[in-house]
Amino acid sequence: MNNENVLSARQLMILIIFFSVGTTILVVPSMLAAETKQDAWISGVMGVGIGLLFLWMYVKLAMMYPDYTLFDMNEHVLGTWLGKTVTLFIVFIAIVLSAQVLFYIGSFMTRQIMPTTPVQAIHILMITFVIIGSKLGVVILGRTAEIFFPWILLLFILLVIFVTPQTHYNNLLPIGETSMMSITRASIFMIVYSYFPIIFTICLISRDAKFPKQLTKSFLYGGIVSGSMMIIIAFLSIMVMGPDQSSRNVYATYALAKKINVGNFLQRIEVTVAFLWFITIYFKLTMYFHVAIKGIASLFHIQDYKSLSTPTGVIVAVLSLLVYPNAAYTRQWDTLTWVPLAFCFGFLYPVLLIGLSYLRGKR
């Protein structure tokens, strides 16, 4: 196999970290705090532990069909017509999720950093970069992620170091006051936002991008690192801002960075967190976009999926202006619609593929 079209284990791990962190690092800490108050970090730990089990299941599925994309598995296991129907559903979900991620970018920029800039301009600029990334291919995307990863890790470590002096351990008390049901619900939020979408990475396999042999290590290490980052952010948010303020801030991580004050000199450096978020969310959006165009290419047997980048990008850019009509709809989607939808494709769908494969004698 030509090594030029193979993602290294390190590159795949970094892509999974970026894909898992993405929008989650800004949104999930406030959702955990709203549900479990000062015990948000406990639900985070539980969510990471359970999420790793799902990652192992995705690895198992990918190793059963090492040369197949998820779209090929659909037709091989479910049959042609049912398989194409499932592929069409995945394409639809990927396009909607791409539009949602693009919406989050524009919403954050216009609310926090550039309030007078038209949101359409931000969406067009971002989707242009995404189209360029999709045309370069998954392997180039993995190499680029490998370049950015040390800087993202450095910014995250600096955030933790600089915000630590603002912590108040009393905000964690009393520990374990929240009911087990609330902790379970919060951990479900952690799983459906951080781990269930990782199944889409199996769609990235193609003739121009193969997975490494160390597939298990890449998935599990990526899940552990990204989950640890989420737990640390939730932990710091509670200790610095308290559970009430953390739950009220939609972008709790950005609000946390605003608290940095070292000697009344190092202040207002929250833009570093914004940069960390922009990089990770770009890779998450580009990977969703890859899933969409590769799914379309699989449905219509198009050899060059990259030719679909520009028209699909136009659709995503337009849909991003319509996907969340108002704040009430956003909250309803995130809490009521997304959870059962993610459960369907993140749990029921891979279990169905693995189960049918074994029934057909696939070992």
Secondary structure as GFF3:
##gff-version 3
##sequence-region A 1 363
A	DSSP	three_ten_helix	3	5	.	.	.	ID=ss1
A	DSSP	alpha_helix	9	21	.	.	.	ID=ss2
A	DSSP	alpha_helix	24	36	.	.	.	ID=ss3
A	DSSP	three_ten_helix	37	39	.	.	.	ID=ss4
A	DSSP	alpha_helix	40	64	.	.	.	ID=ss5
A	DSSP	alpha_helix	70	78	.	.	.	ID=ss6
A	DSSP	alpha_helix	80	108	.	.	.	ID=ss7
A	DSSP	pi_helix	109	113	.	.	.	ID=ss8
A	DSSP	alpha_helix	119	136	.	.	.	ID=ss9
A	DSSP	alpha_helix	138	163	.	.	.	ID=ss10
A	DSSP	three_ten_helix	164	166	.	.	.	ID=ss11
A	DSSP	three_ten_helix	169	172	.	.	.	ID=ss12
A	DSSP	alpha_helix	180	194	.	.	.	ID=ss13
A	DSSP	three_ten_helix	196	204	.	.	.	ID=ss14
A	DSSP	alpha_helix	215	248	.	.	.	ID=ss15
A	DSSP	alpha_helix	252	257	.	.	.	ID=ss16
A	DSSP	beta_strand	261	262	.	.	.	ID=ss17
A	DSSP	beta_strand	266	267	.	.	.	ID=ss18
A	DSSP	alpha_helix	271	300	.	.	.	ID=ss19
A	DSSP	three_ten_helix	305	308	.	.	.	ID=ss20
A	DSSP	alpha_helix	309	320	.	.	.	ID=ss21
A	DSSP	alpha_helix	327	332	.	.	.	ID=ss22
A	DSSP	pi_helix	333	337	.	.	.	ID=ss23
A	DSSP	alpha_helix	338	343	.	.	.	ID=ss24
A	DSSP	pi_helix	344	348	.	.	.	ID=ss25
A	DSSP	alpha_helix	349	359	.	.	.	ID=ss26
###
